[in-house]
Amino acid sequence: MTLPKLIVIGGSAGAIPTVLEIARGLPPNFSVPICVVIHFHPNARSVLPMLLESTSGIPAKHPQTQEFLMPRHIYVAPPDRHMVIHKNRILLHRGPHENRCRPAIDPLFRTAAAAFGPSVVAVLLSGYLDDGTAGLLAIKKEGGTVIIQDPADTPFNDMPRHALSHVYPDYLLPHKDIAGTLHNLTLGPVAPRRQLNVLPNDPISEDLVTGSPPPVEDPDAPPQDKNICALCQKSQIVTLRGRAGGAQDTLDSALWSALRALDEKISLHRQLMQRAEELHQTLAVRKYNKIIETTELHMQLIRQILEQYPMVPRPMDELSEKPVPDRPFRT
């Protein structure tokens, strides 16, 4: 029975509205620090901390490396930096990509498990591919609490579905119930532990869920060996689908990156179109709607390529043969 001392949240495509809703649903006196990783383009300018703070009233920021975790703060990983936990500090590092991403969710989850053990609560939200699964396994191994957003409640359900095929969460929730559950967990005992469920036909090695605390070093210094992760001094961690190397992996990564970028473009132009509708700017509405339609067509073409690409299967192609466990998750 351990009260949470740290909450870590990870998401990708479609996760930002849920992160904002979680922050908005927390009470003003919510004191547990929260660390958030959302997949951003490396050259993007993230305004997520500003949105979180204006939505919730809780101070939010991109942290500096070696910054202490403070109660009643939200820390958002900046673009092109992994955010990891070492003891009670936040470290930022431009280490190798994990699961094709930087920042990635697994480094945050994995190091939070090592630093806080059963006192950490992890939340995995909407997104493509499978980042976050290995980190959730590490948290479960250390006795922490796992919350996964219900795949049926997500705009992009690859990440939660993949996690559910490997991890039995403490809570499987729609987005509207996550904030309340986090608040309740800070008021009473953490829910009883559940046994891990690692599928035998898709094993995740011990290397995926373990790792030494990251060294304290210059966050801008490049790794000494391009194949060694500067975060944990081990070979770069990838999941089973990430082991298709060489040109195939490069192409797969480029296609999925393009899909994420197009999805972000659609989200932006939908906001612009909504604003134009409020101002009765008919021409602008038509312009933004045309951009959205064209971008959706481009996304459809990329998805067709991924479906036909024989070397690296789409995430849902594998998952379709492994249904989500039929178990009485708490809701």
C-alpha positions in Angstrom: 0.0 0.0 0.0 2.0 2.9 -1.3 0.8 6.4 -2.1 2.1 7.7 -5.4 5.0 10.1 -5.3 5.3 10.5 -9.1 2.9 10.3 -12.1 4.3 9.7 -15.6 2.2 10.0 -18.7 3.1 9.0 -22.2 1.3 9.4 -25.5 1.6 10.1 -29.2 -0.9 10.9 -32.0 -4.2 12.0 -30.5 -2.9 12.2 -26.9 -2.7 16.0 -26.4 -6.4 16.6 -25.9 -6.5 13.8 -23.3 -3.4 15.2 -21.5 -5.1 18.6 -21.3 -8.3 17.0 -20.0 -6.4 15.1 -17.3 -4.7 18.4 -16.2 -8.1 20.2 -16.2 -9.7 17.5 -14.1 -7.1 17.6 -11.3 -8.0 19.5 -8.2 -6.1 22.7 -7.4 -4.4 21.1 -4.4 -3.1 18.1 -6.4 0.5 17.9 -5.1 2.1 14.9 -6.9 4.6 15.9 -9.6 3.7 14.8 -13.2 6.1 14.1 -16.0 4.7 14.0 -19.6 6.3 12.6 -22.8 4.5 13.3 -26.0 6.1 12.4 -29.4 7.1 15.7 -31.0 8.9 16.4 -34.2 12.5 17.3 -33.3 12.2 20.7 -34.9 8.8 21.5 -33.4 8.2 24.3 -30.9 6.1 22.8 -28.2 3.5 25.0 -26.5 2.1 22.1 -24.4 3.4 23.5 -21.1 1.6 26.8 -21.7 -1.6 25.0 -22.6 -1.4 22.7 -19.6 -0.8 25.6 -17.2 -3.6 27.8 -18.7 -6.0 24.8 -18.6 -5.3 23.5 -15.1 -3.7 26.3 -13.1 -0.9 23.9 -12.2 2.6 25.2 -13.0 3.9 23.4 -16.2 7.2 23.7 -18.0 10.0 22.2 -20.0 12.5 21.3 -17.3 16.2 22.0 -17.2 18.5 19.0 -16.9 19.2 18.0 -13.3 16.2 19.9 -12.1 14.6 18.6 -8.9 11.1 17.2 -9.1 8.8 19.6 -7.2 5.3 18.9 -5.9 2.4 20.5 -7.9 4.3 20.8 -11.1 3.9 19.3 -14.6 7.1 18.6 -16.5 6.9 18.1 -20.3 9.8 16.6 -22.3 11.1 19.1 -24.8 11.4 18.1 -28.5 14.4 16.1 -29.4 15.3 15.3 -25.8 14.7 12.1 -23.7 13.4 13.0 -20.3 14.5 10.5 -17.6 14.4 10.3 -13.8 17.5 9.8 -11.6 16.7 9.7 -7.9 14.6 12.9 -7.4 15.9 14.8 -10.4 15.0 15.1 -14.1 17.7 14.6 -16.7 17.5 15.5 -20.3 19.6 13.8 -22.9 19.9 13.6 -26.7 20.5 9.9 -26.6 19.7 7.4 -29.4 16.1 7.2 -30.5 14.0 4.5 -28.8 11.2 3.0 -30.8 12.0 5.6 -33.5 11.3 8.5 -31.1 13.1 11.1 -29.1 11.7 12.0 -26.7 10.4 8.4 -26.1 8.0 7.1 -23.5 10.0 4.0 -22.4 13.1 5.9 -21.0 10.8 8.0 -18.8 8.8 5.0 -17.6 11.8 2.7 -17.1 13.8 5.2 -15.1 10.8 6.3 -13.1 10.3 2.7 -12.1 14.0 2.4 -11.0 13.8 5.7 -9.0 10.4 5.4 -7.4 9.5 1.7 -7.5 5.9 1.1 -6.1 5.4 4.9 -5.7 5.1 5.6 -9.4 1.8 5.7 -11.4 2.1 5.4 -15.2 -0.5 6.4 -17.7 -0.4 5.3 -21.4 -2.5 7.2 -23.9 -3.4 7.2 -27.6 -0.7 6.7 -30.3 0.9 4.8 -33.1 3.2 1.8 -32.8 4.4 0.4 -29.4 6.4 2.9 -27.4 5.6 2.6 -23.7 5.0 -1.1 -23.4 8.5 -2.0 -22.1 8.3 0.9 -19.7 5.0 -0.3 -18.3 6.5 -3.7 -17.8 9.3 -2.1 -15.8 6.8 -0.3 -13.6 4.8 -3.4 -13.0 7.9 -5.3 -12.1 8.7 -2.7 -9.4 5.2 -2.8 -8.0 4.0 0.5 -9.5 0.5 1.2 -10.8 -0.4 1.1 -14.5 -3.3 2.9 -16.2 -4.0 2.4 -19.9 -6.5 4.4 -21.9 -9.2 2.1 -23.3 -8.3 1.5 -27.0 -11.9 2.0 -27.9 -11.7 5.5 -26.5 -8.6 6.5 -28.4 -8.3 8.1 -31.9 -5.2 6.0 -32.6 -5.2 2.7 -30.6 -1.9 1.0 -31.6 0.0 1.9 -28.4 -2.7 0.9 -25.8 -3.6 -2.2 -27.7 0.0 -3.3 -27.9 0.5 -2.6 -24.2 -2.6 -4.6 -23.3 -1.2 -7.6 -25.2 1.8 -7.6 -22.8 0.7 -5.9 -19.6 -2.3 -6.5 -17.3 -3.0 -2.9 -16.1 -4.5 -1.9 -12.8 -7.0 0.3 -14.6 -8.3 0.4 -18.2 -10.1 3.7 -18.5 -11.8 6.1 -20.9 -10.2 9.5 -21.0 -12.8 11.2 -18.9 -12.1 8.9 -15.9 -8.3 9.2 -15.8 -8.0 12.5 -13.8 -10.5 11.3 -11.1 -8.6 8.0 -10.7 -5.3 9.7 -10.3 -6.8 12.0 -7.7 -8.3 9.0 -5.8 -5.0 7.2 -5.9 -3.4 10.1 -4.0 -6.1 9.8 -1.2 -5.9 6.1 -0.4 -3.9 2.9 -0.8 -2.7 2.0 -4.3 -4.8 -0.7 -5.9 -3.7 -4.3 -5.4 -1.0 -5.6 -7.7 -1.9 -7.6 -10.8 0.3 -10.3 -12.3 2.2 -9.5 -15.5 1.0 -11.1 -18.7 3.8 -11.5 -21.2 2.6 -13.4 -24.2 4.9 -16.4 -25.0 4.6 -15.9 -28.8 5.9 -12.3 -28.6 8.5 -12.3 -25.8 10.0 -9.2 -24.3 13.4 -9.8 -23.0 14.6 -8.8 -19.5 16.8 -6.2 -21.1 13.6 -4.3 -22.0 12.5 -3.8 -18.5 15.7 -3.3 -16.6 18.4 -0.6 -16.8 20.8 1.2 -14.5 20.0 4.8 -13.5 21.3 7.2 -16.2 24.7 8.8 -15.7 24.8 12.5 -14.8 26.6 14.1 -17.8 26.4 16.9 -20.3 22.9 16.6 -21.9 24.2 17.8 -25.3 27.2 15.4 -25.4 26.7 12.7 -28.1 27.0 9.1 -27.1 30.5 7.6 -27.3 29.2 4.7 -29.3 26.3 5.2 -31.7 25.0 1.7 -30.7 25.1 2.3 -27.0 22.3 4.2 -25.3 23.6 7.2 -23.3 20.6 6.9 -20.9 21.3 3.4 -19.6 24.7 2.4 -21.1 23.2 -0.6 -22.8 22.5 -1.4 -26.4 19.6 0.7 -27.8 16.3 -0.7 -26.6 13.7 -1.7 -29.2 10.7 -3.9 -29.2 10.3 -6.9 -31.4 8.9 -4.9 -34.4 11.8 -2.5 -34.0 14.4 -5.2 -34.8 13.9 -5.1 -38.5 17.1 -3.2 -39.3 18.8 -1.6 -42.2 16.9 0.0 -45.0 13.6 -1.7 -44.1 13.6 0.0 -40.7 14.6 3.3 -42.2 11.7 3.2 -44.6 9.2 2.1 -42.0 10.3 4.9 -39.6 10.1 7.5 -42.3 6.5 6.4 -43.3 5.3 6.4 -39.7 6.9 9.8 -39.0 5.2 11.2 -42.1 1.9 9.8 -40.9 2.3 11.4 -37.5 3.3 14.8 -39.0 0.2 14.7 -41.3 -2.0 13.9 -38.3 -0.6 16.9 -36.5 -1.2 19.1 -39.6 -4.9 18.0 -39.7 -5.3 18.8 -36.0 -3.9 22.3 -36.4 -6.0 23.1 -39.4 -9.2 21.8 -37.7 -8.5 24.3 -34.9 -7.9 27.1 -37.5 -11.1 26.1 -39.3 -13.1 26.2 -36.1 -11.8 29.7 -35.3 -12.6 30.9 -38.8 -16.2 29.5 -38.5 -16.6 31.4 -35.2 -15.5 34.6 -37.1 -17.8 33.8 -40.1 -14.8 33.8 -42.4 -16.3 31.6 -45.2 -13.3 31.7 -47.6 -10.9 30.7 -44.8 -13.2 27.9 -43.7 -13.2 26.5 -47.3 -9.4 26.9 -47.5 -8.8 25.0 -44.3 -11.3 22.3 -45.1 -9.6 21.7 -48.5 -6.2 21.4 -46.8 -7.7 18.8 -44.3 -9.3 16.8 -47.1 -6.0 16.8 -49.1 -4.0 15.8 -46.1 -6.4 13.0 -45.2 -5.9 11.7 -48.7 -2.2 11.7 -48.3 -2.5 9.8 -45.0 -4.7 7.2 -46.7 -2.0 6.7 -49.4 0.7 6.2 -46.7 -1.5 3.7 -44.9 -2.0 1.8 -48.1 1.8 1.6 -48.5 2.3 0.4 -45.0 -0.4 -2.3 -45.5 1.3 -3.5 -48.6 4.9 -3.2 -47.3 6.0 -6.9 -46.8 9.1 -6.4 -44.7 7.8 -4.6 -41.6 4.2 -5.4 -40.6 1.8 -2.7 -39.5 1.2 -2.8 -35.7 -2.4 -3.7 -36.0 -1.6 -6.6 -38.5 0.2 -8.4 -35.7 -2.3 -7.4 -33.0 -5.3 -8.6 -35.0 -4.1 -12.2 -34.3 -3.7 -11.5 -30.6 -6.9 -10.2 -29.1 -6.9 -8.0 -26.0 -7.2 -10.3 -22.9 -10.8 -10.7 -21.8 -10.3 -9.9 -18.1 -12.2 -8.0 -15.5 -10.2 -4.8 -15.5 -11.3 -2.2 -13.0 -13.1 0.7 -14.7 
